Amino acid sequence: MVKINGEEKNLAGRVLADCLREAGYNLDRVAVERNGGIVPKGRYSETVLADGDTLEVVGFVGGG
């Protein structure tokens, strides 16, 4: 199980970029922390999620 923003999901073995897209995130407008470290955007498509990972996903919103 992988915990994303406090919610456990069965995503172990899946690629981060695919999971983010399926959840409706725009990859250009998010930051992802995995187990306490920031995942560089260039590695989203090569980062395979592992059982026990904890992710925090933050979406950026424009406006004023």
TISELUM-904917 format. One record per residue: residue number from 1; x negated, y negated, z negated of N, C-alpha, C, O in turn. Coordinates in nm, 4 decimals. Atoms other than C-alpha are relative to their C-alpha. Example, Ala and Ser with C-alpha at 12.3 -4.5 7.8 and 13.67 -1.06 7.14 Angstrom:
(drenti 1, (-0.0890, 0.1190, 0.0000), (-1.2300, 0.4500, -0.7800), (-0.0900, -0.1200, 0.0000), (-0.1936, -0.1181, -0.0665))
(drenti 2, (0.0820, 0.1190, 0.0060), (-1.3670, 0.1060, -0.7140), (0.0770, -0.1090, -0.0730), (0.0261, -0.2198, -0.0899))
REM end
This chain:
(drenti 1, (-0.0834, 0.1188, 0.0000), (0.0000, 0.0000, 0.0000), (-0.0879, -0.1252, 0.0000), (-0.1953, -0.1276, -0.0602))
(drenti 2, (0.0675, 0.1293, -0.0078), (-0.1086, -0.3554, 0.0748), (0.0945, -0.1034, -0.0600), (0.2132, -0.1061, -0.0275))
(drenti 3, (-0.0822, 0.1042, 0.0624), (0.0157, -0.6470, -0.1343), (-0.0208, -0.1302, 0.0764), (-0.1329, -0.1803, 0.0856))
(drenti 4, (0.0048, 0.1264, -0.0736), (0.0991, -0.9582, 0.0708), (0.0881, -0.1003, -0.0724), (0.2089, -0.0808, -0.0857))
(drenti 5, (-0.0715, 0.1041, 0.0740), (0.1965, -1.2701, -0.1221), (0.0875, 0.0609, -0.1093), (0.2016, 0.0196, -0.1298))
(drenti 6, (-0.0676, -0.0612, 0.1130), (0.2960, -1.0491, -0.4140), (0.0941, 0.1145, 0.0329), (0.1471, 0.1784, -0.0580))
(drenti 7, (-0.0930, -0.1059, -0.0417), (0.5050, -0.8013, -0.2115), (-0.0770, 0.1175, 0.0602), (-0.1552, 0.0995, 0.1534))
(drenti 8, (0.0697, -0.1182, -0.0505), (0.3803, -0.4463, -0.1536), (0.0650, 0.0497, 0.1282), (0.1871, 0.0597, 0.1396))
(drenti 9, (-0.0464, -0.0498, -0.1299), (0.4043, -0.3158, 0.2015), (-0.0900, 0.1146, 0.0427), (-0.2067, 0.1210, 0.0041))
(drenti 10, (0.0754, -0.1144, -0.0489), (0.2932, 0.0023, 0.3719), (-0.0719, -0.0385, 0.1299), (-0.0266, -0.0047, 0.2392))
(drenti 11, (0.0727, 0.0508, -0.1166), (0.0362, -0.1581, 0.6048), (-0.1438, 0.0500, 0.0080), (-0.2190, 0.0067, 0.0953))
(drenti 12, (0.1370, -0.0522, -0.0022), (-0.2838, 0.0335, 0.5265), (-0.0270, 0.0657, 0.1351), (0.0557, 0.1405, 0.1871))
(drenti 13, (0.0387, -0.0533, -0.1299), (-0.4673, 0.1228, 0.8471), (0.0427, -0.0862, 0.1170), (0.0056, -0.0577, 0.2309))
(drenti 14, (-0.0465, 0.0906, -0.1054), (-0.3015, -0.1582, 1.0444), (-0.0953, -0.1181, 0.0137), (-0.1681, -0.1509, -0.0800))
(drenti 15, (0.0840, 0.1167, -0.0272), (-0.4801, -0.4565, 1.2013), (0.0715, -0.1257, -0.0507), (0.1913, -0.1434, -0.0286))
(drenti 16, (-0.0548, 0.1215, 0.0599), (-0.4288, -0.7898, 1.0228), (0.0771, -0.0852, 0.1004), (0.1888, -0.1278, 0.0710))
(drenti 17, (-0.0652, 0.0863, -0.0995), (-0.3429, -0.9869, 1.3396), (0.1374, 0.0536, 0.0378), (0.2327, -0.0234, 0.0496))
(drenti 18, (-0.1286, -0.0590, -0.0364), (-0.0656, -0.7441, 1.4329), (0.1024, -0.0184, -0.1120), (0.2183, -0.0510, -0.0864))
(drenti 19, (-0.0903, 0.0148, 0.1149), (0.0837, -0.7563, 1.0834), (0.0491, -0.1432, -0.0132), (0.1667, -0.1666, -0.0411))
(drenti 20, (-0.0386, 0.1405, 0.0094), (0.0816, -1.1360, 1.0808), (0.1006, -0.0373, 0.1084), (0.2002, -0.1043, 0.0810))
(drenti 21, (-0.0926, 0.0295, -0.1100), (0.2484, -1.1589, 1.4230), (0.1381, 0.0599, -0.0273), (0.2402, -0.0065, -0.0093))
(drenti 22, (-0.1278, -0.0667, 0.0275), (0.5163, -0.9057, 1.3245), (0.0778, -0.0701, -0.1114), (0.2008, -0.0667, -0.1132))
(drenti 23, (-0.0653, 0.0721, 0.1099), (0.5878, -1.1111, 1.0107), (0.0428, -0.1403, 0.0434), (0.1042, -0.2128, -0.0350))
(drenti 24, (-0.0443, 0.1292, -0.0522), (0.6432, -1.4198, 1.2307), (-0.0965, -0.1148, -0.0199), (-0.0603, -0.2305, 0.0013))
(drenti 25, (0.0977, 0.1063, 0.0198), (0.3249, -1.6106, 1.1499), (-0.0647, -0.0397, 0.1325), (-0.0894, 0.0447, 0.2186))
(drenti 26, (0.0792, 0.0517, -0.1111), (0.1541, -1.8315, 1.4084), (-0.1459, 0.0090, -0.0442), (-0.1860, -0.0595, -0.1383))
(drenti 27, (0.1376, -0.0250, 0.0434), (-0.2080, -1.7151, 1.3865), (-0.0867, -0.1254, -0.0030), (-0.1853, -0.1314, -0.0764))
(drenti 28, (0.0763, 0.1249, -0.0011), (-0.3343, -2.0653, 1.4641), (0.0310, -0.0880, -0.1204), (-0.0416, -0.1835, -0.1480))
(drenti 29, (-0.0452, 0.0882, 0.1074), (-0.1505, -2.2097, 1.1646), (0.0064, 0.0683, -0.1360), (0.0849, 0.0287, -0.2222))
(drenti 30, (0.0046, -0.0682, 0.1294), (-0.2320, -1.9698, 0.8798), (-0.1437, 0.0155, -0.0477), (-0.2384, 0.0130, 0.0308))
(drenti 31, (0.1264, -0.0379, 0.0626), (-0.5147, -1.9005, 0.6402), (0.0297, 0.1264, -0.0805), (0.1353, 0.1385, -0.1426))
(drenti 32, (-0.0204, -0.1267, 0.0691), (-0.5591, -1.5537, 0.4925), (-0.1159, 0.0248, -0.0954), (-0.2333, 0.0162, -0.0591))
(drenti 33, (0.0972, -0.0407, 0.1012), (-0.7344, -1.4572, 0.1728), (0.0206, 0.1499, -0.0224), (0.1326, 0.1953, -0.0457))
(drenti 34, (-0.0061, -0.1458, 0.0209), (-0.8160, -1.0862, 0.1369), (-0.0905, 0.0354, -0.1162), (-0.2119, 0.0164, -0.1091))
(drenti 35, (0.0757, -0.0428, 0.1180), (-0.9246, -0.9573, -0.2025), (-0.0938, -0.1094, -0.0512), (-0.2065, -0.0821, -0.0923))
(drenti 36, (0.0748, 0.1114, 0.0556), (-1.0446, -1.3023, -0.3060), (-0.0905, -0.0735, 0.0963), (-0.1512, -0.1736, 0.0583))
(drenti 37, (0.0846, 0.0674, -0.0989), (-1.2311, -1.3964, 0.0145), (0.0805, -0.0395, 0.1225), (0.1745, 0.0301, 0.1609))
(drenti 38, (-0.0689, 0.0478, -0.1194), (-1.1184, -1.5953, 0.3175), (-0.0384, 0.0863, 0.1201), (-0.1562, 0.1159, 0.1405))
(drenti 39, (0.0239, -0.0739, -0.1237), (-1.0815, -1.3949, 0.6405), (-0.0122, -0.1018, 0.1127), (0.0827, -0.1762, 0.1378))
(drenti 40, (0.0127, 0.0932, -0.1130), (-1.2215, -1.5954, 0.9354), (0.1016, 0.0332, 0.1099), (0.1265, 0.1503, 0.1384))
(drenti 41, (-0.0997, -0.0206, -0.1054), (-0.9624, -1.6437, 1.2115), (-0.0505, 0.0920, 0.1101), (0.0258, 0.1728, 0.1630))
(drenti 42, (0.0582, -0.0824, -0.1055), (-1.1966, -1.4806, 1.4617), (-0.0043, 0.1486, -0.0331), (-0.0320, 0.2313, 0.0537))
(drenti 43, (0.0041, -0.1414, 0.0408), (-1.1778, -1.1573, 1.2631), (0.1383, 0.0592, -0.0265), (0.1488, 0.1759, -0.0644))
(drenti 44, (-0.1349, -0.0519, 0.0252), (-0.7997, -1.1237, 1.2305), (0.0275, 0.1261, 0.0824), (0.0876, 0.2210, 0.0322))
(drenti 45, (-0.0318, -0.1129, -0.0874), (-0.7842, -0.8835, 1.5265), (-0.0920, 0.1195, -0.0207), (-0.0702, 0.2247, 0.0395))
(drenti 46, (0.0888, -0.1139, 0.0272), (-1.0674, -0.6639, 1.3949), (0.0045, 0.0424, -0.1468), (-0.0630, 0.1374, -0.1865))
(drenti 47, (-0.0105, -0.0321, 0.1426), (-0.9733, -0.6595, 1.0261), (0.1083, 0.1049, -0.0213), (0.2270, 0.0799, 0.0000))
(drenti 48, (-0.0933, -0.1097, 0.0269), (-0.8160, -0.3264, 0.9351), (0.0314, -0.0012, -0.1493), (-0.0588, 0.0003, -0.2331))
(drenti 49, (-0.0431, 0.0053, 0.1387), (-0.6138, -0.3357, 0.6157), (-0.0178, 0.1360, -0.0667), (0.0058, 0.2405, -0.0059))
(drenti 50, (0.0258, -0.1228, 0.0754), (-0.6991, -0.0806, 0.3481), (0.0959, 0.0107, -0.1175), (0.1461, -0.0896, -0.1682))
(drenti 51, (-0.0846, -0.0244, 0.1158), (-0.4944, 0.0769, 0.0730), (-0.0569, -0.0749, -0.1205), (-0.1757, -0.0632, -0.1506))
(drenti 52, (0.0427, 0.0762, 0.1161), (-0.5105, -0.1500, -0.2316), (-0.0398, -0.1438, 0.0289), (-0.0666, -0.2200, -0.0640))
(drenti 53, (0.0318, 0.1394, -0.0335), (-0.5864, -0.4722, -0.0411), (0.1065, -0.0932, -0.0567), (0.2239, -0.0575, -0.0668))
(drenti 54, (-0.0907, 0.1060, 0.0419), (-0.4332, -0.7920, -0.1764), (-0.0236, -0.1188, 0.0913), (-0.1353, -0.1697, 0.1009))
(drenti 55, (0.0080, 0.1123, -0.0927), (-0.3588, -1.0675, 0.0750), (0.0857, -0.1151, -0.0489), (0.1944, -0.0954, -0.1032))
(drenti 56, (-0.0780, 0.1216, 0.0182), (-0.2458, -1.4240, 0.0282), (0.0001, -0.0696, 0.1361), (-0.1060, -0.1000, 0.1906))
(drenti 57, (-0.0132, 0.0644, -0.1297), (-0.1150, -1.5828, 0.3481), (0.0643, -0.1361, -0.0219), (0.1707, -0.1473, -0.0828))
(drenti 58, (-0.0497, 0.1370, 0.0139), (-0.0675, -1.9591, 0.3630), (0.0198, -0.0571, 0.1391), (-0.0732, -0.0588, 0.2198))
(drenti 59, (-0.0298, 0.0635, -0.1270), (0.1033, -2.1267, 0.6576), (-0.0098, -0.1501, -0.0107), (0.0337, -0.2093, -0.1094))
(drenti 60, (0.0120, 0.1452, -0.0036), (0.0239, -2.4840, 0.7527), (0.1173, -0.0604, 0.0725), (0.1589, -0.0110, 0.1773))
(drenti 61, (-0.1161, 0.0668, -0.0566), (0.3110, -2.7188, 0.8260), (-0.0367, -0.1436, 0.0303), (-0.0960, -0.2124, -0.0529))
(drenti 62, (0.0277, 0.1384, -0.0374), (0.2818, -3.0459, 1.0126), (0.1118, -0.0920, -0.0489), (0.2187, -0.0459, -0.0890))
(drenti 63, (-0.1048, 0.0946, 0.0377), (0.4730, -3.3579, 0.9298), (-0.0586, -0.1139, -0.0812), (-0.1802, -0.1232, -0.0983))
(drenti 64, (0.0484, 0.1145, 0.0747), (0.4498, -3.6695, 0.7258), (0.0977, -0.0517, -0.0931), (0.0704, -0.1490, -0.1635))
REM end
